[in-house]
Amino acid sequence: MITVGEEFADYTVLRKVGAGGMGEIFLAQHPRLPRTVALKVLSSKYSTDPEFRQRFLREANLSAGLDHPAVVHVYDRGETDGHLWISMQYIDGSDSLAYIVENGPMRPPVAALVISDIAEGLEFAHAHGVLHRDVKPSNILLRTAGNRVERALIADFGIAHPVAAATKLTAIDSFMGSVDYSAPERILDRHTDGSADQYSLACTTYHLLTGVLPFARDRVTDVITAHIQQPVPLASSANPALGPAVDRVLAKGMAKYPEERYCGCVEFAADLTEALRGPRPRPSTPYPRNSPTQRAPDRRQSPFESETRIMKRQGRTLVDRPLEDPRPGPPSAGPRTTGPRPPGPHSTGPRPHSTGPRPPNALVPPSTGKQGILPPRVSGEVPVDHHYPPIPWALFLSALALCAILAVIITLIIV
């Protein structure tokens, strides 16, 4: 039993931080540096297991080589008075399990930050040949500033699960402690890789977002059966604030077969972050004012109408500008209106696009025999306006009479 103020492995024990099935964790003062560390002392039953000792030393050496902001640094390891110990970076904060117990389910922005940090740390470890094998909320440490979470770090790489045979008591005890987050291939004692850590991370995400375990059962055997056979529960049912997009991401991260999951933990975290943001609202205006990228004029409208629409979007107005109709035809007597155009004194009838009766010379397709239905226009054909300007007959007759009078006068002079 280690007491406060005692020296253990040259470290001065300041206070007890926590305890678990594998041992106790103390806040201790480094013997030579002005630094406090987290000193984890394992219980004697793990320290005397030869296979566990071998794996503990190997994993401690591998973990000491992981230098990543999201991974708790390992400083030293050893054995004192028959107890294996390891000194690690001390994080002033709590773990994510204590966080949700105190504050309830994590808000989506906090969960996205935590899972993204842990995913980067796990993928960094996988790239260096280290598997965690015990990803769970109590192994995710949160560095906080007041009530705000600044960073999440993953602790206890590879030391929670000994490689002893499944019939040994030490292996059974250590496995039972984290069966709520274990991948099916780990339960079935099959080959495991980084995808198993991704499954555990997805189970942890479900717990952090909902406050409940994904497969909460009374008996451990029922939990194991659920991990292997039962479909992934919907997180939106446990927390209605979550959308179906979150359910789809968790279902893929917790797929029963490793090949059906994401390629890596970072990809899982990226999709989760996008799903937690929810659908993005559409902007009220398609383009900002005075933007150089303006929408192209609508070719189904006249240039004047398209220009007017663009000027309205830019917040400008037309001042004392005549409303000119750019289409060919007789000049209008006043401003252009949106209603039907009244026929003129020499109008031959409505335009071809009108819904009224057509003139006798209108084109009639021979297949239908009905007036007012034009044949389909060939691509690239320019539409023809059949409304020709009226002929000034009065002016023509006056000019003809004047010419006749001039001819009679000239004839009389010559005679």
C-alpha positions as a Markdown table, in Angstrom:
| # | Residue | x | y | z |
|---|---|---|---|---|
| 1 | Met | 0.0 | 0.0 | 0.0 |
| 2 | Ile | 1.5 | 3.3 | -1.1 |
| 3 | Thr | 0.7 | 6.4 | 1.1 |
| 4 | Val | 0.8 | 10.1 | 0.4 |
| 5 | Gly | 4.3 | 11.6 | 1.0 |
| 6 | Glu | 6.0 | 8.3 | 0.5 |
| 7 | Glu | 8.8 | 7.9 | -2.0 |
| 8 | Phe | 8.3 | 5.2 | -4.6 |
| 9 | Ala | 10.8 | 4.6 | -7.4 |
| 10 | Asp | 12.5 | 7.9 | -6.4 |
| 11 | Tyr | 9.2 | 9.7 | -7.1 |
| 12 | Thr | 7.5 | 11.6 | -4.2 |
| 13 | Val | 3.8 | 10.7 | -4.0 |
| 14 | Leu | 1.7 | 13.9 | -3.7 |
| 15 | Arg | -1.8 | 12.5 | -3.8 |
| 16 | Lys | -3.9 | 9.7 | -5.2 |
| 17 | Val | -5.6 | 10.5 | -8.5 |
| 18 | Gly | -7.6 | 7.3 | -9.2 |
| 19 | Ala | -7.8 | 3.6 | -9.0 |
| 20 | Gly | -8.9 | 0.7 | -11.1 |
| 21 | Gly | -8.9 | -3.0 | -11.6 |
| 22 | Met | -5.2 | -3.0 | -12.7 |
| 23 | Gly | -3.8 | -0.7 | -10.0 |
| 24 | Glu | -3.7 | 2.9 | -8.7 |
| 25 | Ile | -2.6 | 6.2 | -10.2 |
| 26 | Phe | -0.8 | 8.9 | -8.2 |
| 27 | Leu | 0.3 | 12.4 | -8.8 |
| 28 | Ala | 4.0 | 12.4 | -8.1 |
| 29 | Gln | 6.9 | 14.8 | -8.1 |
| 30 | His | 9.8 | 13.9 | -10.5 |
| 31 | Pro | 13.0 | 13.3 | -8.5 |
| 32 | Arg | 15.2 | 15.5 | -10.6 |
| 33 | Leu | 13.0 | 17.8 | -12.8 |
| 34 | Pro | 10.6 | 20.5 | -11.6 |
| 35 | Arg | 7.7 | 18.5 | -13.1 |
| 36 | Thr | 4.8 | 16.4 | -11.8 |
| 37 | Val | 3.9 | 13.2 | -13.4 |
| 38 | Ala | 1.1 | 10.6 | -13.3 |
| 39 | Leu | 2.5 | 7.5 | -11.7 |
| 40 | Lys | 0.6 | 4.3 | -12.4 |
| 41 | Val | 1.4 | 1.4 | -10.1 |
| 42 | Leu | 0.1 | -2.0 | -11.2 |
| 43 | Ser | -1.2 | -4.5 | -8.7 |
| 44 | Ser | 0.8 | -7.5 | -7.8 |
| 45 | Lys | -1.3 | -10.1 | -9.6 |
| 46 | Tyr | -0.5 | -8.4 | -12.9 |
| 47 | Ser | 3.2 | -7.8 | -12.0 |
| 48 | Thr | 3.7 | -11.5 | -11.3 |
| 49 | Asp | 2.2 | -12.8 | -14.6 |
| 50 | Pro | 5.2 | -13.5 | -16.8 |
| 51 | Glu | 3.4 | -13.1 | -20.1 |
| 52 | Phe | 1.8 | -9.8 | -19.0 |
| 53 | Arg | 5.2 | -8.5 | -17.8 |
| 54 | Gln | 6.7 | -9.2 | -21.2 |
| 55 | Arg | 3.9 | -7.5 | -23.0 |
| 56 | Phe | 3.9 | -4.6 | -20.6 |
| 57 | Leu | 7.6 | -3.9 | -21.1 |
| 58 | Arg | 7.3 | -4.1 | -24.9 |
| 59 | Glu | 4.2 | -1.9 | -25.1 |
| 60 | Ala | 5.7 | 0.6 | -22.7 |
| 61 | Asn | 8.7 | 0.9 | -24.9 |
| 62 | Leu | 6.6 | 1.4 | -28.0 |
| 63 | Ser | 4.3 | 4.0 | -26.3 |
| 64 | Ala | 7.4 | 5.9 | -25.2 |
| 65 | Gly | 8.2 | 6.5 | -28.9 |
| 66 | Leu | 4.8 | 8.1 | -29.7 |
| 67 | Asp | 5.3 | 11.8 | -29.8 |
| 68 | His | 1.9 | 13.3 | -30.7 |
| 69 | Pro | -0.2 | 16.1 | -29.1 |
| 70 | Ala | -3.2 | 13.7 | -28.7 |
| 71 | Val | -1.2 | 10.9 | -27.0 |
| 72 | Val | -0.3 | 11.0 | -23.3 |
| 73 | His | 3.5 | 10.9 | -23.2 |
| 74 | Val | 5.3 | 8.0 | -21.4 |
| 75 | Tyr | 8.4 | 9.1 | -19.5 |
| 76 | Asp | 9.7 | 6.0 | -17.7 |
| 77 | Arg | 8.8 | 2.5 | -16.6 |
| 78 | Gly | 10.2 | 0.0 | -14.2 |
| 79 | Glu | 9.6 | -2.4 | -11.3 |
| 80 | Thr | 9.9 | -1.6 | -7.6 |
| 81 | Asp | 9.0 | -3.8 | -4.6 |
| 82 | Gly | 7.4 | -6.4 | -6.9 |
| 83 | His | 5.1 | -3.8 | -8.6 |
| 84 | Leu | 5.4 | -2.7 | -12.2 |
| 85 | Trp | 5.0 | 1.0 | -12.7 |
| 86 | Ile | 4.9 | 3.6 | -15.5 |
| 87 | Ser | 5.2 | 7.4 | -15.3 |
| 88 | Met | 3.2 | 9.4 | -17.8 |
| 89 | Gln | 2.3 | 12.9 | -18.6 |
| 90 | Tyr | -0.1 | 14.4 | -16.1 |
| 91 | Ile | -3.2 | 16.0 | -17.5 |
| 92 | Asp | -4.9 | 18.6 | -15.3 |
| 93 | Gly | -8.6 | 17.8 | -16.0 |
| 94 | Ser | -10.9 | 14.8 | -16.0 |
| 95 | Asp | -11.6 | 11.9 | -18.3 |
| 96 | Ser | -14.5 | 11.9 | -20.7 |
| 97 | Leu | -16.5 | 9.4 | -18.6 |
| 98 | Ala | -16.5 | 11.7 | -15.6 |
| 99 | Tyr | -17.4 | 14.6 | -17.9 |
| 100 | Ile | -20.6 | 13.0 | -19.1 |
| 101 | Val | -21.5 | 11.7 | -15.6 |
| 102 | Glu | -21.3 | 15.3 | -14.3 |
| 103 | Asn | -22.6 | 17.3 | -17.3 |
| 104 | Gly | -24.7 | 14.7 | -19.2 |
| 105 | Pro | -24.2 | 13.8 | -22.9 |
| 106 | Met | -21.6 | 15.9 | -24.8 |
| 107 | Arg | -22.8 | 18.7 | -27.0 |
| 108 | Pro | -22.0 | 18.0 | -30.7 |
| 109 | Pro | -19.2 | 20.6 | -31.0 |
| 110 | Val | -17.4 | 19.2 | -27.9 |
| 111 | Ala | -17.9 | 15.6 | -29.1 |
| 112 | Ala | -16.5 | 16.5 | -32.5 |
| 113 | Leu | -13.4 | 18.1 | -31.0 |
| 114 | Val | -12.8 | 15.2 | -28.6 |
| 115 | Ile | -13.3 | 12.4 | -31.2 |
| 116 | Ser | -11.2 | 14.3 | -33.9 |
| 117 | Asp | -8.2 | 14.6 | -31.4 |
| 118 | Ile | -8.5 | 11.0 | -30.4 |
| 119 | Ala | -8.8 | 9.8 | -34.0 |
| 120 | Glu | -5.6 | 11.6 | -34.9 |
| 121 | Gly | -3.7 | 10.1 | -32.0 |
| 122 | Leu | -4.9 | 6.6 | -32.8 |
| 123 | Glu | -4.0 | 6.8 | -36.4 |
| 124 | Phe | -0.6 | 8.2 | -35.5 |
| 125 | Ala | -0.1 | 5.2 | -33.2 |
| 126 | His | -1.3 | 2.7 | -35.9 |
| 127 | Ala | 1.2 | 4.2 | -38.4 |
| 128 | His | 3.9 | 3.3 | -35.9 |
| 129 | Gly | 2.7 | -0.2 | -35.3 |
| 130 | Val | 1.0 | 0.3 | -31.9 |
| 131 | Leu | -2.6 | -0.7 | -31.2 |
| 132 | His | -4.5 | 0.6 | -28.2 |
| 133 | Arg | -7.0 | -2.3 | -27.7 |
| 134 | Asp | -8.8 | -0.4 | -24.9 |
| 135 | Val | -10.4 | 2.7 | -26.3 |
| 136 | Lys | -13.1 | 3.8 | -23.9 |
| 137 | Pro | -14.3 | 7.1 | -22.2 |
| 138 | Ser | -12.2 | 6.5 | -19.1 |
| 139 | Asn | -9.0 | 6.4 | -21.2 |
| 140 | Ile | -9.8 | 9.7 | -22.9 |
| 141 | Leu | -8.4 | 12.6 | -20.8 |
| 142 | Leu | -9.7 | 16.1 | -21.3 |
| 143 | Arg | -7.5 | 19.2 | -20.8 |
| 144 | Thr | -9.9 | 22.0 | -19.8 |
| 145 | Ala | -9.8 | 25.7 | -19.2 |
| 146 | Gly | -12.7 | 26.6 | -17.0 |
| 147 | Asn | -15.7 | 24.9 | -18.5 |
| 148 | Arg | -14.2 | 24.7 | -22.0 |
| 149 | Val | -12.5 | 21.6 | -23.3 |
| 150 | Glu | -9.2 | 22.5 | -25.0 |
| 151 | Arg | -7.8 | 19.2 | -26.1 |
| 152 | Ala | -8.4 | 15.4 | -25.7 |
| 153 | Leu | -5.6 | 12.9 | -25.2 |
| 154 | Ile | -5.7 | 9.1 | -25.3 |
| 155 | Ala | -3.9 | 7.2 | -22.5 |
| 156 | Asp | -2.9 | 3.6 | -21.6 |
| 157 | Phe | -1.7 | 2.4 | -24.9 |
| 158 | Gly | -1.6 | -1.4 | -25.1 |
| 159 | Ile | -1.2 | -2.1 | -21.4 |
| 160 | Ala | -4.8 | -2.8 | -20.5 |
| 161 | His | -5.1 | -6.2 | -22.3 |
| 162 | Pro | -2.4 | -8.9 | -21.7 |
| 163 | Val | -1.7 | -11.4 | -24.4 |
| 164 | Ala | -2.3 | -14.3 | -22.0 |
| 165 | Ala | -4.5 | -17.2 | -22.9 |
| 166 | Ala | -8.3 | -16.7 | -22.6 |
| 167 | Thr | -8.4 | -19.4 | -19.9 |
| 168 | Lys | -6.3 | -17.4 | -17.4 |
| 169 | Leu | -8.0 | -15.3 | -14.8 |
| 170 | Thr | -5.9 | -12.2 | -15.5 |
| 171 | Ala | -6.9 | -12.2 | -19.1 |
| 172 | Ile | -10.6 | -12.7 | -18.3 |
| 173 | Asp | -10.7 | -9.9 | -15.7 |
| 174 | Ser | -8.9 | -7.4 | -17.9 |
| 175 | Phe | -11.1 | -8.3 | -20.9 |
| 176 | Met | -14.4 | -8.0 | -18.9 |
| 177 | Gly | -13.6 | -4.4 | -17.9 |
| 178 | Ser | -13.8 | -3.1 | -21.5 |
| 179 | Val | -16.2 | -5.6 | -23.2 |
| 180 | Asp | -18.7 | -2.8 | -23.7 |
| 181 | Tyr | -16.5 | -1.2 | -26.3 |
| 182 | Ser | -14.8 | -4.3 | -27.8 |
| 183 | Ala | -14.9 | -5.2 | -31.5 |
| 184 | Pro | -16.4 | -8.5 | -32.6 |
| 185 | Glu | -13.0 | -9.7 | -33.9 |
| 186 | Arg | -11.4 | -9.2 | -30.5 |
| 187 | Ile | -14.2 | -11.0 | -28.8 |
| 188 | Leu | -13.9 | -13.9 | -31.2 |
| 189 | Asp | -10.1 | -13.9 | -30.8 |
| 190 | Arg | -9.4 | -13.2 | -34.5 |
| 191 | His | -6.8 | -11.1 | -36.2 |
| 192 | Thr | -7.1 | -7.4 | -35.1 |
| 193 | Asp | -5.7 | -4.2 | -36.5 |
| 194 | Gly | -6.5 | -0.5 | -36.3 |
| 195 | Ser | -10.1 | -1.2 | -37.4 |
| 196 | Ala | -10.7 | -2.7 | -33.9 |
| 197 | Asp | -9.7 | 0.6 | -32.3 |
| 198 | Gln | -12.0 | 2.4 | -34.7 |
| 199 | Tyr | -14.9 | 0.1 | -33.6 |
| 200 | Ser | -14.1 | 0.9 | -29.9 |
| 201 | Leu | -13.9 | 4.6 | -30.8 |
| 202 | Ala | -17.4 | 4.5 | -32.5 |
| 203 | Cys | -18.8 | 2.8 | -29.3 |
| 204 | Thr | -17.2 | 5.5 | -27.2 |
| 205 | Thr | -18.7 | 8.2 | -29.5 |
| 206 | Tyr | -22.2 | 6.6 | -29.0 |
| 207 | His | -21.7 | 6.7 | -25.2 |
| 208 | Leu | -20.5 | 10.3 | -25.2 |
| 209 | Leu | -23.3 | 11.6 | -27.4 |
| 210 | Thr | -26.1 | 9.7 | -25.7 |
| 211 | Gly | -24.9 | 9.1 | -22.2 |
| 212 | Val | -25.7 | 5.4 | -22.4 |
| 213 | Leu | -23.8 | 2.3 | -23.7 |
| 214 | Pro | -24.6 | 1.1 | -27.2 |
| 215 | Phe | -25.3 | -2.4 | -26.0 |
| 216 | Ala | -26.3 | -2.1 | -22.4 |
| 217 | Arg | -27.2 | -5.5 | -21.0 |
| 218 | Asp | -27.4 | -7.0 | -17.5 |
| 219 | Arg | -25.1 | -10.0 | -18.3 |
| 220 | Val | -21.7 | -9.9 | -19.9 |
| 221 | Thr | -22.6 | -12.8 | -22.2 |
| 222 | Asp | -25.6 | -10.8 | -23.5 |
| 223 | Val | -23.2 | -7.8 | -24.2 |
| 224 | Ile | -20.9 | -10.1 | -26.1 |
| 225 | Thr | -23.7 | -11.6 | -28.2 |
| 226 | Ala | -25.0 | -8.1 | -29.0 |
| 227 | His | -21.6 | -7.0 | -30.3 |
| 228 | Ile | -21.5 | -10.0 | -32.6 |
| 229 | Gln | -25.1 | -10.4 | -33.8 |
| 230 | Gln | -27.3 | -7.4 | -32.9 |
| 231 | Pro | -27.6 | -4.4 | -35.3 |
| 232 | Val | -26.2 | -1.0 | -34.2 |
| 233 | Pro | -28.8 | 0.9 | -32.2 |
| 234 | Leu | -29.8 | 4.4 | -33.3 |
| 235 | Ala | -28.2 | 7.2 | -31.4 |
| 236 | Ser | -31.0 | 9.5 | -32.4 |
| 237 | Ser | -33.4 | 7.3 | -30.4 |
| 238 | Ala | -31.4 | 7.8 | -27.3 |
| 239 | Asn | -30.8 | 11.5 | -28.0 |
| 240 | Pro | -33.4 | 13.1 | -30.3 |
| 241 | Ala | -31.1 | 16.1 | -30.8 |
| 242 | Leu | -29.0 | 13.9 | -33.1 |
| 243 | Gly | -29.9 | 13.5 | -36.8 |
| 244 | Pro | -30.0 | 10.4 | -39.0 |
| 245 | Ala | -26.6 | 11.4 | -40.5 |
| 246 | Val | -25.0 | 10.6 | -37.1 |
| 247 | Asp | -26.7 | 7.2 | -37.1 |
| 248 | Arg | -25.3 | 6.4 | -40.5 |
| 249 | Val | -21.7 | 7.3 | -39.4 |
| 250 | Leu | -21.9 | 5.3 | -36.2 |
| 251 | Ala | -23.4 | 2.3 | -38.1 |
| 252 | Lys | -20.4 | 2.2 | -40.5 |
| 253 | Gly | -17.9 | 2.7 | -37.7 |
| 254 | Met | -19.5 | -0.1 | -35.7 |
| 255 | Ala | -19.9 | -2.5 | -38.6 |
| 256 | Lys | -19.5 | -6.2 | -37.7 |
| 257 | Tyr | -16.9 | -6.9 | -40.3 |
| 258 | Pro | -13.7 | -4.7 | -40.4 |
| 259 | Glu | -13.7 | -4.4 | -44.2 |
| 260 | Glu | -17.1 | -2.6 | -43.9 |
| 261 | Arg | -15.8 | 0.2 | -41.7 |
| 262 | Tyr | -13.9 | 3.3 | -42.5 |
| 263 | Cys | -10.4 | 3.2 | -43.9 |
| 264 | Gly | -9.1 | 4.9 | -40.8 |
| 265 | Cys | -10.1 | 6.7 | -37.6 |
| 266 | Val | -9.5 | 10.1 | -39.1 |
| 267 | Glu | -12.0 | 9.4 | -41.9 |
| 268 | Phe | -14.5 | 8.3 | -39.3 |
| 269 | Ala | -14.0 | 11.5 | -37.3 |
| 270 | Ala | -14.3 | 13.7 | -40.4 |
| 271 | Asp | -17.7 | 12.2 | -41.3 |
| 272 | Leu | -18.9 | 12.4 | -37.8 |
| 273 | Thr | -17.9 | 16.1 | -37.5 |
| 274 | Glu | -19.8 | 16.8 | -40.8 |
| 275 | Ala | -22.9 | 14.9 | -39.5 |
| 276 | Leu | -22.9 | 16.7 | -36.2 |
| 277 | Arg | -23.0 | 20.0 | -38.0 |
| 278 | Gly | -26.3 | 19.1 | -39.5 |
| 279 | Pro | -27.7 | 20.4 | -42.8 |
| 280 | Arg | -26.3 | 23.8 | -43.8 |
| 281 | Pro | -28.9 | 26.5 | -44.3 |
| 282 | Arg | -29.2 | 28.0 | -47.8 |
| 283 | Pro | -28.1 | 31.6 | -48.1 |
| 284 | Ser | -30.9 | 34.2 | -48.4 |
| 285 | Thr | -29.4 | 35.7 | -51.5 |
| 286 | Pro | -27.6 | 33.6 | -54.1 |
| 287 | Tyr | -24.8 | 36.1 | -54.5 |
| 288 | Pro | -23.5 | 38.9 | -52.3 |
| 289 | Arg | -23.9 | 42.5 | -53.3 |
| 290 | Asn | -21.3 | 43.9 | -55.7 |
| 291 | Ser | -19.9 | 40.5 | -56.2 |
| 292 | Pro | -17.8 | 40.1 | -59.4 |
| 293 | Thr | -19.4 | 36.7 | -60.0 |
| 294 | Gln | -22.9 | 37.6 | -61.1 |
| 295 | Arg | -25.4 | 35.2 | -62.5 |
| 296 | Ala | -25.5 | 35.1 | -66.3 |
| 297 | Pro | -28.6 | 36.9 | -67.9 |
| 298 | Asp | -31.6 | 34.7 | -68.5 |
| 299 | Arg | -31.7 | 34.2 | -72.3 |
| 300 | Arg | -35.5 | 33.6 | -72.1 |
| 301 | Gln | -35.9 | 37.3 | -71.1 |
| 302 | Ser | -35.2 | 40.5 | -72.9 |
| 303 | Pro | -31.8 | 42.1 | -72.2 |
| 304 | Phe | -33.5 | 44.9 | -70.4 |
| 305 | Glu | -35.4 | 42.7 | -68.1 |
| 306 | Ser | -32.3 | 40.7 | -67.2 |
| 307 | Glu | -30.3 | 43.9 | -66.6 |
| 308 | Thr | -33.1 | 45.1 | -64.3 |
| 309 | Arg | -33.0 | 41.9 | -62.3 |
| 310 | Ile | -29.2 | 42.2 | -61.8 |
| 311 | Met | -29.4 | 45.8 | -60.8 |
| 312 | Lys | -32.1 | 45.0 | -58.2 |
| 313 | Arg | -29.8 | 42.3 | -56.7 |
| 314 | Gln | -27.0 | 44.9 | -56.5 |
| 315 | Gly | -29.3 | 47.4 | -54.7 |
| 316 | Arg | -29.3 | 49.9 | -57.6 |
| 317 | Thr | -32.4 | 51.5 | -59.2 |
| 318 | Leu | -33.1 | 53.0 | -62.6 |
| 319 | Val | -33.6 | 56.8 | -62.5 |
| 320 | Asp | -35.3 | 58.6 | -65.5 |
| 321 | Arg | -34.4 | 55.8 | -67.9 |
| 322 | Pro | -36.9 | 55.2 | -70.7 |
| 323 | Leu | -38.3 | 51.7 | -70.8 |
| 324 | Glu | -37.2 | 50.8 | -74.3 |
| 325 | Asp | -38.3 | 47.7 | -76.0 |
| 326 | Pro | -35.3 | 46.2 | -77.9 |
| 327 | Arg | -37.5 | 43.9 | -80.1 |
| 328 | Pro | -38.3 | 45.0 | -83.6 |
| 329 | Gly | -41.7 | 46.6 | -84.3 |
| 330 | Pro | -43.4 | 50.0 | -84.4 |
| 331 | Pro | -42.4 | 52.4 | -81.7 |
| 332 | Ser | -44.8 | 52.4 | -78.7 |
| 333 | Ala | -46.5 | 55.5 | -77.6 |
| 334 | Gly | -45.6 | 55.1 | -73.9 |
| 335 | Pro | -43.8 | 53.0 | -71.4 |
| 336 | Arg | -43.9 | 49.3 | -71.8 |
| 337 | Thr | -46.6 | 47.4 | -69.8 |
| 338 | Thr | -46.8 | 43.9 | -68.6 |
| 339 | Gly | -50.3 | 43.3 | -69.9 |
| 340 | Pro | -51.4 | 42.3 | -73.4 |
| 341 | Arg | -50.4 | 44.7 | -76.1 |
| 342 | Pro | -53.5 | 46.5 | -77.7 |
| 343 | Pro | -53.7 | 46.1 | -81.5 |
| 344 | Gly | -52.9 | 49.1 | -83.6 |
| 345 | Pro | -55.0 | 50.6 | -86.3 |
| 346 | His | -53.1 | 48.6 | -89.0 |
| 347 | Ser | -52.6 | 45.5 | -87.0 |
| 348 | Thr | -53.2 | 42.2 | -88.9 |
| 349 | Gly | -53.9 | 40.3 | -85.7 |
| 350 | Pro | -52.2 | 38.9 | -82.7 |
| 351 | Arg | -48.6 | 37.7 | -82.7 |
| 352 | Pro | -47.8 | 34.1 | -83.4 |
| 353 | His | -47.2 | 33.3 | -79.7 |
| 354 | Ser | -50.7 | 34.6 | -78.8 |
| 355 | Thr | -53.3 | 32.1 | -77.6 |
| 356 | Gly | -56.1 | 33.9 | -79.6 |
| 357 | Pro | -57.3 | 33.0 | -83.2 |
| 358 | Arg | -54.6 | 33.0 | -85.8 |
| 359 | Pro | -54.8 | 34.8 | -89.3 |
| 360 | Pro | -55.7 | 32.7 | -92.3 |
| 361 | Asn | -52.2 | 32.4 | -93.5 |
| 362 | Ala | -50.8 | 30.8 | -90.3 |
| 363 | Leu | -48.7 | 27.7 | -90.6 |
| 364 | Val | -50.6 | 24.5 | -90.0 |
| 365 | Pro | -48.8 | 21.2 | -89.6 |
| 366 | Pro | -50.2 | 18.7 | -92.1 |
| 367 | Ser | -50.3 | 15.9 | -89.5 |
| 368 | Thr | -52.9 | 17.6 | -87.2 |
| 369 | Gly | -54.8 | 19.9 | -89.4 |
| 370 | Lys | -55.4 | 22.3 | -86.5 |
| 371 | Gln | -54.6 | 26.0 | -86.6 |
| 372 | Gly | -52.4 | 27.6 | -83.9 |
| 373 | Ile | -50.0 | 24.6 | -83.6 |
| 374 | Leu | -46.6 | 25.3 | -85.2 |
| 375 | Pro | -44.2 | 22.5 | -86.2 |
| 376 | Pro | -41.3 | 21.9 | -83.9 |
| 377 | Arg | -38.5 | 24.4 | -84.3 |
| 378 | Val | -35.2 | 23.0 | -85.6 |
| 379 | Ser | -32.2 | 23.5 | -83.3 |
| 380 | Gly | -30.4 | 26.7 | -84.2 |
| 381 | Glu | -33.3 | 28.2 | -86.2 |
| 382 | Val | -33.9 | 31.9 | -85.6 |
| 383 | Pro | -37.5 | 32.7 | -84.8 |
| 384 | Val | -39.2 | 34.9 | -87.4 |
| 385 | Asp | -41.5 | 37.7 | -86.5 |
| 386 | His | -44.4 | 37.7 | -89.0 |
| 387 | His | -45.8 | 41.1 | -87.9 |
| 388 | Tyr | -44.6 | 43.5 | -90.6 |
| 389 | Pro | -44.8 | 47.3 | -90.2 |
| 390 | Pro | -48.0 | 48.8 | -91.8 |
| 391 | Ile | -47.6 | 50.5 | -95.3 |
| 392 | Pro | -48.3 | 54.3 | -95.2 |
| 393 | Trp | -51.0 | 54.2 | -98.0 |
| 394 | Ala | -52.2 | 57.9 | -97.5 |
| 395 | Leu | -48.6 | 59.1 | -98.0 |
| 396 | Phe | -48.2 | 56.9 | -101.0 |
| 397 | Leu | -51.4 | 58.1 | -102.7 |
| 398 | Ser | -50.5 | 61.8 | -102.0 |
| 399 | Ala | -47.1 | 61.4 | -103.6 |
| 400 | Leu | -48.7 | 59.7 | -106.6 |
| 401 | Ala | -51.2 | 62.6 | -107.1 |
| 402 | Leu | -48.4 | 65.2 | -106.8 |
| 403 | Cys | -46.4 | 63.4 | -109.5 |
| 404 | Ala | -49.4 | 63.4 | -111.8 |
| 405 | Ile | -50.0 | 67.1 | -111.3 |
| 406 | Leu | -46.4 | 67.9 | -112.0 |
| 407 | Ala | -46.5 | 65.8 | -115.2 |
| 408 | Val | -49.6 | 67.8 | -116.4 |
| 409 | Ile | -47.9 | 71.1 | -115.7 |
| 410 | Ile | -44.7 | 70.1 | -117.5 |
| 411 | Thr | -46.7 | 68.9 | -120.5 |
| 412 | Leu | -48.7 | 72.2 | -120.8 |
| 413 | Ile | -45.4 | 74.2 | -120.6 |
| 414 | Ile | -43.8 | 72.2 | -123.4 |
| 415 | Val | -46.9 | 72.4 | -125.6 |
